[in-house]
Amino acid sequence: MSQKIMELVEKASMKDDAPQFDIGDTVDVHTKILEGNKERIQVFSGVVIARNGSGTREMFVVRRIVAGEGVERKFPLHSPKIEKIEVKRKSVVRRAKLYFLRQRSGKAVRLKERRM
């Protein structure tokens, strides 16, 4: 009974147009940033290395390399702060979590592209 009530409450705050992307995909995450009284959109581009949770609590982790240093950022999928998520490239992976990319650098980080 309480599970059904929770689903009804969560459904109101979930996005209808949540994009379809998988682990290993290269994505651009457009995030709303509030600076003083102005709002702008900042793009974070990288590889999706993990997804977890369900419903409104679903999160995904995007990793990219900035100045030779790995940067990871965790985003809530149904957040109103996320404007849109663009899938730039799909990759072939055989794991649910790509944490092994953390130890790799240079060309070893590349993933094989999935042809459509």
TORTI-383870 format. One record per residue (C-alpha): x, y, z; residue in one letter. Coordinates in steps of 0.1 Angstrom, whole numbers, plus 2048, in hexadecimal, padded with zeros to 3 digits. Layout:
# residues N
XYZA
...
This chain:
# residues 116
800800800M
81B81980AS
82F80F7EBQ
81381A7D4K
80F83B7E6I
8348417E2M
83283A7BDE
8168537B9L
82986E7CCV
8498687B8E
837868796K
82F88D79AA
85389779CS
861880781M
86A88D75FK
85587F742D
870886728D
88D87573AA
8A686B71EP
8B1847717Q
8D684271DF
8EB825729D
90C81F73BI
929828725G
916843711D
92786570CT
90E87F717V
90A8A571AD
8F88AE73AV
8EA8D2738H
8E78DE75CT
8D68FE769K
8EF91377EI
8E3930793L
8FC94C797E
8EE9687ACG
8CD97179CN
8D7964779K
8D294176DE
8E7930752R
8EC90E743I
90D8FB747Q
9158DC733V
9288BF743F
9338A6729S
941883730G
93B85E732V
91F84F747V
93283675EI
91582D776A
8F082E77CR
8DE82679CN
8BD82A7AEG
89A82A7A0S
87D84279DG
8848667A9T
8A485A7BAR
8B584E79AE
8D885C796M
8F485977CF
91986077DV
92B872760V
95187175ER
967887748R
98C890747I
9958B574DV
9B98C074AA
9C589C74EG
9B189776EE
991882770G
97289477CV
952882785E
93089278CR
910881799K
8EF88D78CF
8CB885796P
8B987B776L
89788B77FH
8A58AC78DS
8968CD781P
8B98DB780K
8C18C5762I
8B58D5742E
8BD8B972AK
8D389B724I
8E1896701E
8F08746F7V
90E87B6E1K
91C8586DDR
9128356E6K
92C81B6F1S
92F7F66F4V
9347EC719V
9317CB72CR
92E7D974FR
9137EB763A
92C802774K
94B80F762L
960817781Y
97E807771F
98282675BL
98E83977AR
9B0826779Q
9B482B754R
9C3849741S
9C885471DG
9BE83C702K
9B482171AA
995835724V
986832702R
96781C6FDL
95D80B6DDK
94181D6CBE
91F80B6C6R
91380D6A2R
8EE81269DM
